[in-house]
Amino acid sequence: MVLRAVVDESIDAAHWEAVEEAAELLQEEQVQEALVALRDVIKASPSNPYAYNLLGHALYELGQLEPARDAYRAAVRLAPSFLGARVGLSHALRRLGDTDGAIAQAKEALRRFPKDGEAMHAMGLSYAARGNRAQARKHLQGFLDAGPEVEAAMEVRQILEMLGVGDDDEPLQFE
């Protein structure tokens, strides 16, 4: 058991090290350069969940939602407990109109990481898109209770205000 944990940590560290340059490029908003770097990482290490997650993030930012979904799915297949990838997959599915899939991914994230703010956010937005305003409010309030950054909190407060207008089963449209 101990040997496996050491090997897993070693592999995980190597996977993270392989994507550091691409992560920095994404931070600097050099998305095209990051895509090239990620392609190279995936070619060299097709079992690197960080590479697929960052690829999903880059593609999502470019509005390429189907490829983003596929990249996030690959990351989740490789690392089922990868919270960021599962939350990203939930957002991509929601934006593609698959609210059932989005809710399922957010539920799985919350099953693995109860009360996680980002998972609550994904769940709340998914329920809002489906038209279940009561569940949307509950989960978005859970996100706020987790103490998000100011900008994210302001955005969610605006969504909560919009959820107060309209019928309880009316879907909320937003990006």
N, C-alpha and C positions, 0 to 999 in steps of 0.2 A: 504494500500500500504506500509506504513512504517513498519508495523508489519511483512509483508511478506518478506521485504528486510532484516530485522533483523534475521528472521528465516532462510532465505537463507544463510546469512553470517555465522550464527551459524553452519548450516549443512556443509557449505563449509569448515569452519575451522576444524570441526570434521573430515571431509574426509581427509583433508591435514594432520592433526595430525596422523591419522591412518596409513598413508604411509611414515611418516618421516623416520622410521627405514629402510624400503626397499629402499628409495631414497638414504640414506647414504651408504647402502651396494652397490648400483649401482655405486655411486661415488667412492667407494673403489674397484670397479671392482670385487666384490664378487657376481657374477651374480646368481649362483645356490642358495646361501643363500637368495638373494633378491627374487628369484622366490618362494621359500618356504614362505617367509614373505608375499608376495603379494597374494599367494593362500589363506593364512589365513585371510587376510584383505577382500578379495572378498567373502569368505565364510561368514564372519561376516557382511559384508556390500556390498551386490551385486549391490548397486546403486552408488558406489564410482567411479567417472570417473577418478580420479587420479590413482587409483589402476590399472584400465585397461590401462591407458596411459603408466604407468611405466612398466606394463607387456608387452605391445607392444614394448617398447624401449628395454627391456631385451631380448625378443625373436628376435627382429631385429638384435641386436648385436650378437646373437648366430647363425644368418643365418636362423632362422626358420621363413621364410617370410609369409607363409600362416597363421600360428597362430598369428604372429605379426599383420598382416592385420586385423584379426578378433578381436583382443584386441583393436586396434585403433578404429575400427568401433563401438565397444561397448562403448568406451569412448565418441565418437562423438554423438552416439544416446542418451547417458545420458546428455551430455552437448554440444549442437550444436555449441556454441561459443568458445569451448576449442581449441584455435589456435594450441597449441603444438600437440594435438592429431590429428587434421585435417592435419597438415603438415606431421606428422609421417605416417598417412594413405596414403597421396599422395606419399611419398617416397616408402612405401611398395608396393603399387600398381604399381608404375613405375618399381621397381625391379622385380616384378612378370610378367612384360610385358603388363600390362593393362594401356597403356598410356592415353587412353580416360578417364578412371577412375581417374588416377593420375592428369590429367589436370583439370577435374571437381572438385576434392577436392581442388586443389590449387586455382582455380577460386573462389570457395566458401570462402576460407580463405581470399582472397584478397577483395572479396565483403564485408566481415565482418570487415576486417582490411586492408584498402587500404594502399598500399605502404609498408606493413610490409616486412622487409628484408627476414625473413625465408620463408614466403609464396612466395616471388619473387624467391628465390632460388629453392624451390620445383617446381614452374612453369617453370623456366628456364631449369632445368634438365629434366623435363617431355617433354617439347618441343624438347629438344636436342635428347632425346630417340626416339621421334616420327619422327624426321627428319626435323622439322621446325626450321631451324637454325636462321632465322631472329628473330622469336619470342623468341627463346632461348637466343640469344644475348641481346635482349631488356630487358628481365627479369633478366638475370644474371648481367647486368649492373645496373639494379635497386637494386639488392642485394648489389653490391659494393657501390652504392650511399648511402645505409643505414648505412655504416660504420661498417662492420663486424670485427670480430677478425682477427688478422694478418694471422693466419694459414688458415682460411676459405677463406679469400680474395686471398691468394696465389693460393689455389686450384682452385678457380673460374677463376682467370686470366689464369691459364693453360688450363682450359676447353674452355675459350673464344679463346685462341690461336688455340686449336684443331678445334673449330667451323669455323675458317678461312681457314681450309684445307678441300678440298672435295666439292662435289656438295651441293647446298643449300637445297636440299630435302633428303640428305643422313643422316640416323640416326647415332647418335654418341653412341658408346658402351663404358660404363664405369660402375664402381661400385657405 
